[in-house]
Amino acid sequence: MDFTIIPKEENMYTKDTLDNGIRVVTEHIPYVNSVSIGVWIANGSRNESLEESGMSHFIEHMLFKGTYKRSSKEIAESIEDIGGQLNAFTGKESTCFYAKVLDSHIDIAIDVLSDMLLNSKISNEDIEKEKGVVLEEISMYEDSPEDLAADLLIKASWPKSSIGYPILGLNDTLKEFNREKILDYMNKHYSPDNTVISVAGNFNREKLFKLLSEKFGSWTNKGINSNYDKPTLNKSTLIKQKDIEQVHICLGLNGIEIGNDDIYTLLAINNIFGGGTSSRLFQRVREEKGLAYSIYSYPSSYKNTGIFSIYAGINMQNFYDAISIIKNEIENLTDKGIDEIQLEKSKEQLKGNYILGLESTSSRMFGIGKSELITNKVHEPAEILQKINDVTMKDVERVIDNVFGDGIISGSIVGKLGKNIDIDGLL
């Protein structure tokens, strides 16, 4: 199946740099009526010390609490009153503040985002109030066993690296945050040379850069360069006893670092192994055996490292059987691999999913922003589709060996477990 890509003349990426060092990546889409703008900071929980755990996420919250120009309510109203959307998220290696508005309101979106980033009050009163909000968020997260298991897997996999720290932070570290610590952290990790602004949608290029220069050009802070370690997966399992009906398990295998083209091969393999309802894991564990309601696998890629995760929510009486089948499917994949027909079907699925993901200005803004921030490069859609097309059986064999060859390395379990379970022997 052939997919048609919008001609480059009509749909073009550009990359520029403001005078203060902020990188700007844009995609002009003239046939839409919206524009999405993201301000990306190359800072996340991986940049924190143990004492700073949760600082990046807390700062994300604080930038919505009010500036010297707008109250918290006025920040929200500025975007909602024009029918737009304003939000943010914090990850392991990045933080993003973003807005989506009608193209006629691009000036308001840029003004609000720059005001939040550069002029936030971060008052002591707001800090204490927001501590309560984030503590509730942590408690809510603790009540989601699926999310908790995924977080524990990361902690088990990299116990001695900051990549293993939780994004939300810890209750004890959160309580110690104050204005001085927050501003000191921002001064170190928030700077123009650490920032990418991504814009996708309908906009006038001259007007856009005039606005960006006016609103962000005065920012001249010089931060520090963060050098991430290169951790390897640790062979361990973490257990969280919890009085709930199901047992939630996450299993970790070798992964692929971000920026490595082998990720396209792994995504193709994952479609077949555990990435959907037609996958081997889903069909064997749920459809054939009825051992789980939810089971899936997914890769996570970071700088210098990665992990391939398998999740299942099961009843305790099915615990051993489910893990046994999962291990059998891993062994079956390493021994027999996949055939060419399966590979071609999976590649078509990947291409279809990718193209459908290009339907909104938001998804395009996220794609080009993260790519530029993490890898210093923006890939054209045609280039990505070609990378998927180029995946060969030899690539598949190599990636299966690298990712699945060592089997399950780390694990996490959340639920009401018996006392006599030999986890080490089981995994």
Secondary structure, DSSP 8 states (H G I E B T S, - for coil): -------TTTSEEEEEE-TTS-EEEEEE-TT-SEEEEEEEES--GGG--GGGTTHHHHHHHHTTSBBSS-BHHHHHHHHHTTT-EEEEEE-SS-EEEEEEEEGGGHHHHHHHHHHHHHHB---HHHHHHHHHHHHHHHHHHHT-HHHHHHHHHHHHH-TTSGGGS-TT--HHHHHT--HHHHHHHHHHH--GGGEEEEEEES--HHHHHHHHHHHHTT------------------EEEEE---SEEEEEEEEE---TT-THHHHHHHHHHHHTSSTTSHHIIIIIIIT--EEEEEEEEEEETTEEEEEEEEEEEGGGHHHHHHHHHHHHHHHHHH---HHHHHHHHHHHHHHHHHTTSSHHHHHHHHHHHHHHHS----HHHHHHHHHT--HHHHHHHHHHHHTT---EEEEEE---TT--HHHH-
